[in-house]
């Protein structure tokens, strides 16, 4: 019988985001097989410092009670060293991407060295593993475990096309709708896509982008410069029900990422979310995206910056929605993914 394990994460619901979702899923599914004590920051980044202090004290005073301690991301990597000092537990850590590539000299001096002290390093993609190895973390300690998806994620939105378009200044009639959702940051490639690819597509293509972030003004400028106010719409923040509605009614999901120094797409969980809803994707063949798209089965991967290839794949993609759902669940079902985590936590 295993002693309980401790799972420490600074990202957890009700905060919203990809890391929060992964932390919740790992905790929920591993708890079906192991006794797991959760130490989580549920209050967002504003409460990070108090949480870090609490986490250090908890490990120092109670870490010896656990057979295994798992750290939720690279920023918390100094807890690996503290865990090794104050307990006899095996220690593992998840690396997502930006948490290992963040460009700061002090950060790069501390974090990779701390990650390297873990017994096992869970990388959410091959790209994340490569970044770890490039920073001196032994490849033999790294294991690639993709983000998972559960059948519970197949939430059917009751929202109609009219519900989703009401008050947003667009109509679905006669349109082939392309959809993206994510934080509006440079690596997502939205500005590039509006400038380089949309002009190559016919007038029947309507591009809807959901999310907020610092790149909004640059995307708006691209829309204005290319005179595409009627063909590209920034939706702003949307609810989970609205997101599932767009997955249901759109024709294609897009992730046209570009490389940005010091940043990276660790995986791309929205790609598998879209896939389990049967929505095919066209995405850039870089970084963790390569692991989130089953090329030719759940969507297509296109080389970075190839506007003609993006346009052609968008025009020609006719994958069957039912087949996409089957392939996505077969590859990324949490029933399978959790078994890989259990091997790490054994």
C-alpha positions in Angstrom: 0.0 0.0 0.0 1.4 3.4 -1.1 1.7 6.2 1.4 0.0 9.3 0.3 1.6 11.6 -2.3 1.6 15.4 -2.2 0.7 17.4 -5.2 1.8 21.1 -5.1 0.5 23.5 -7.8 0.3 27.3 -8.0 -2.4 27.0 -10.8 -5.7 25.5 -10.0 -9.4 26.2 -10.5 -11.4 28.4 -10.0 -8.6 30.3 -11.8 -8.9 29.6 -15.6 -6.2 28.5 -18.0 -4.4 25.6 -19.5 -2.1 25.0 -16.6 -5.1 25.2 -14.2 -7.0 22.6 -16.3 -4.1 20.2 -16.4 -3.5 20.5 -12.7 -7.1 19.7 -12.0 -7.2 16.8 -14.4 -4.0 15.3 -13.0 -5.2 15.6 -9.4 -8.7 14.2 -10.2 -7.6 11.2 -12.3 -4.6 10.2 -10.2 -6.8 10.4 -7.1 -8.8 7.5 -8.5 -5.8 5.3 -7.8 -3.7 6.9 -5.2 -4.3 8.9 -2.0 -3.3 12.5 -3.0 -3.0 15.5 -0.7 -3.4 18.7 -2.6 -1.6 21.9 -1.8 -3.0 24.4 -4.4 -3.1 28.1 -5.0 -6.7 28.7 -6.0 -6.6 32.5 -5.9 -4.4 33.4 -8.9 -1.1 35.1 -9.3 -1.9 38.0 -6.9 -1.6 35.5 -4.0 1.5 33.7 -5.3 4.0 34.9 -2.7 1.9 33.9 0.3 1.3 30.5 -1.4 5.0 30.0 -2.0 5.7 30.7 1.7 3.0 28.3 2.7 4.3 25.6 0.3 7.9 25.9 1.7 6.7 25.6 5.3 4.5 22.7 4.4 7.3 20.7 2.8 9.7 21.5 5.6 7.3 20.5 8.3 5.2 17.7 6.7 7.1 16.6 3.6 8.4 13.5 5.4 4.8 12.1 5.6 4.7 11.4 1.8 6.2 8.8 -0.4 6.1 11.1 -3.4 6.0 14.8 -3.9 5.0 16.2 -7.3 5.6 19.9 -8.2 3.2 21.4 -10.7 5.5 23.6 -12.9 9.0 24.9 -13.4 8.6 28.1 -11.5 8.1 26.0 -8.3 11.3 24.1 -9.0 13.2 25.3 -5.9 10.7 23.2 -4.0 12.4 20.2 -5.5 15.5 21.0 -3.6 13.7 21.7 -0.4 11.7 18.4 -0.8 15.0 16.5 -1.2 16.5 18.2 1.9 13.6 17.7 4.3 12.0 14.4 3.2 12.9 11.0 1.8 10.2 11.3 -0.8 10.7 10.7 -4.5 10.2 14.1 -6.2 8.9 14.8 -9.7 8.0 18.0 -11.5 5.9 19.0 -14.6 7.5 21.3 -17.2 5.1 23.0 -19.6 7.3 25.2 -21.8 7.6 28.8 -20.9 8.4 27.8 -17.3 11.7 26.4 -18.5 12.4 28.9 -21.4 11.6 32.2 -19.6 14.4 34.6 -20.6 15.9 36.0 -17.4 19.5 35.3 -16.4 18.7 34.7 -12.7 15.7 32.5 -13.6 17.8 30.5 -16.0 20.5 30.0 -13.4 18.1 28.8 -10.7 15.3 26.9 -12.4 17.0 24.4 -14.7 19.4 23.4 -11.9 16.5 22.9 -9.5 14.5 20.9 -12.1 17.5 18.7 -12.6 17.4 17.5 -9.0 14.0 15.8 -9.5 13.8 12.1 -9.8 11.5 12.4 -12.8 10.6 15.4 -15.0 7.2 15.2 -16.7 7.3 17.2 -20.0 4.0 17.9 -21.6 5.4 17.6 -25.1 8.6 16.6 -27.0 9.4 20.3 -27.4 9.3 20.9 -23.6 11.6 17.9 -23.2 14.0 19.2 -25.8 14.2 22.6 -23.9 14.9 20.7 -20.7 17.7 18.7 -22.2 19.2 21.8 -23.8 19.5 23.3 -20.3 21.4 20.3 -18.9 18.6 18.3 -17.5 19.3 14.6 -18.1 17.2 13.1 -20.9 17.0 9.8 -19.0 15.0 11.6 -16.2 12.5 13.2 -18.7 9.3 11.5 -19.7 6.8 13.0 -22.2 3.2 12.8 -21.1 0.7 14.8 -23.2 -2.2 16.7 -21.8 -5.3 14.5 -21.6 -8.9 14.9 -22.4 -11.9 13.1 -20.9 -15.3 12.2 -22.3 -16.7 14.6 -19.8 -15.2 17.3 -21.9 -17.7 16.4 -24.7 -20.0 19.0 -23.3 -22.8 19.8 -25.8 -23.6 23.5 -25.9 -27.2 24.3 -26.2 -26.4 27.7 -27.9 -27.5 28.1 -31.4 -25.6 29.9 -34.2 -27.9 32.9 -33.6 -27.1 32.9 -29.9 -23.4 33.0 -30.6 -23.6 35.8 -33.2 -26.1 38.0 -31.4 -24.6 41.4 -30.8 -21.3 40.5 -32.2 -21.7 42.0 -35.7 -21.4 38.9 -37.9 -23.7 36.3 -39.6 -23.1 32.6 -40.1 -25.1 32.6 -43.4 -23.1 31.4 -46.3 -19.9 31.5 -44.3 -17.2 28.9 -43.7 -16.2 29.8 -40.1 -12.7 29.6 -38.8 -12.3 29.8 -35.1 -9.4 30.4 -32.6 -9.5 30.8 -28.8 -6.6 31.8 -26.6 -4.7 34.6 -25.0 -3.9 37.3 -27.6 -0.1 37.1 -27.4 2.5 37.3 -30.3 3.3 33.6 -30.4 -0.3 32.7 -31.3 0.3 34.3 -34.8 -3.0 35.9 -35.1 -1.7 39.2 -36.6 0.5 37.2 -39.1 -2.5 35.1 -40.1 -4.8 38.2 -40.7 -2.1 39.9 -42.8 -0.7 36.9 -44.7 -3.4 34.2 -45.0 -6.8 35.8 -44.9 -6.3 37.8 -48.1 -5.6 34.5 -49.9 -9.0 33.0 -48.8 -12.3 33.6 -50.5 -15.0 35.9 -49.2 -16.9 32.9 -47.7 -14.3 32.6 -45.0 -15.0 34.3 -41.7 -12.4 34.3 -38.9 -13.5 34.5 -35.3 -10.9 35.1 -32.6 -11.8 34.8 -28.9 -9.7 35.9 -26.0 -7.9 38.9 -24.5 -4.3 40.0 -24.3 -1.6 42.5 -25.2 -1.7 41.8 -29.0 -5.3 43.0 -29.5 -4.2 46.4 -30.8 -1.8 44.8 -33.3 -4.5 42.4 -34.5 -6.9 45.3 -34.9 -4.3 47.2 -36.9 -3.8 44.2 -39.2 -7.6 44.0 -39.7 -7.7 47.7 -40.6 -4.7 47.6 -42.8 -6.1 44.7 -44.9 -9.6 46.1 -44.8 -11.1 42.9 -43.4 -13.5 44.3 -40.8 -16.3 42.1 -42.2 -14.2 39.0 -42.4 -12.3 39.0 -39.1 -14.0 39.5 -35.8 -12.4 39.8 -32.3 -14.9 38.3 -29.9 -13.2 39.2 -26.6 -13.6 36.9 -23.6 -16.1 34.1 -24.0 -17.7 31.6 -21.6 -17.0 27.9 -21.6 -20.5 27.3 -23.0 -19.9 29.7 -25.8 -16.5 28.1 -26.5 -18.2 24.7 -26.8 -20.8 26.3 -29.0 -18.1 27.6 -31.4 -16.5 24.2 -31.4 -19.9 22.8 -32.5 -20.8 25.2 -35.2 -17.4 26.3 -36.7 -15.8 24.5 -39.7 -12.2 24.7 -38.7 -10.0 25.5 -35.6 -6.8 27.5 -36.2 -3.6 27.8 -34.3 -1.3 29.7 -36.7 1.6 30.1 -34.2 5.0 31.7 -34.9 8.2 31.3 -32.9 9.0 34.0 -30.4 12.3 34.1 -28.5 11.9 33.2 -24.8 8.3 32.0 -25.3 6.8 28.8 -26.6 3.6 26.8 -27.0 4.1 23.9 -24.6 1.2 21.8 -26.0 -2.0 23.4 -27.2 -4.8 21.9 -25.2 -7.5 23.8 -27.2 -6.5 21.7 -30.1 -7.5 18.5 -28.4 -10.6 20.2 -26.9 -11.7 21.1 -30.5 -10.8 17.6 -31.7 -13.0 15.8 -29.2 -15.9 18.0 -30.4 -15.1 16.8 -33.9 -13.7 20.2 -35.1 -10.7 19.7 -37.4 -7.7 22.0 -36.9 -5.0 23.6 -39.1 -2.0 24.5 -37.0 1.7 25.4 -37.3 4.1 22.5 -37.1 6.2 23.8 -34.3 6.8 23.3 -30.6 4.2 21.4 -28.5 1.6 21.8 -31.2 3.3 18.9 -33.1 2.1 16.6 -30.2 -1.5 18.0 -30.0 -2.5 17.5 -33.7 -2.6 14.0 -35.2 -1.6 15.1 -38.7 -4.2 13.9 -41.3 -6.5 12.5 -38.6 -7.6 15.3 -36.2 -6.3 18.1 -38.4 -3.2 19.2 -40.4 0.2 20.6 -39.5 1.6 23.4 -41.8 5.1 24.7 -41.8 5.7 28.0 -40.0 5.1 31.1 -42.1 3.8 29.2 -45.2 0.8 31.3 -46.0 0.0 29.5 -49.2 0.0 26.1 -47.4 -2.2 27.4 -44.7 -4.7 28.7 -47.2 -4.7 25.5 -49.2 -5.2 23.3 -46.1 -8.1 25.5 -45.0 -9.7 25.3 -48.4 -9.3 21.5 -48.8 -9.8 20.2 -45.3 -12.8 17.8 -45.2 -12.1 15.5 -42.3 -15.1 13.7 -40.9 -16.1 15.0 -37.5 -17.1 11.7 -36.0 -13.7 10.2 -36.9 -11.8 13.2 -35.4 -13.5 12.6 -32.1 -12.7 8.9 -32.1 -9.0 9.6 -32.9 -8.7 12.3 -30.3 -10.2 10.2 -27.5 -8.0 7.2 -28.6 -4.8 9.2 -28.3 -5.5 11.6 -25.5 -8.1 10.0 -23.2 -7.3 10.5 -19.5 -8.0 6.8 -19.0 -4.8 6.2 -20.9 -2.8 9.3 -19.9 -3.3 8.7 -16.2 -1.5 5.3 -16.5 1.7 7.1 -17.6 1.4 9.4 -14.5 1.0 6.5 -12.2 4.3 5.0 -13.5 6.0 8.3 -12.6 4.4 8.4 -9.2 5.0 4.7 -8.3 
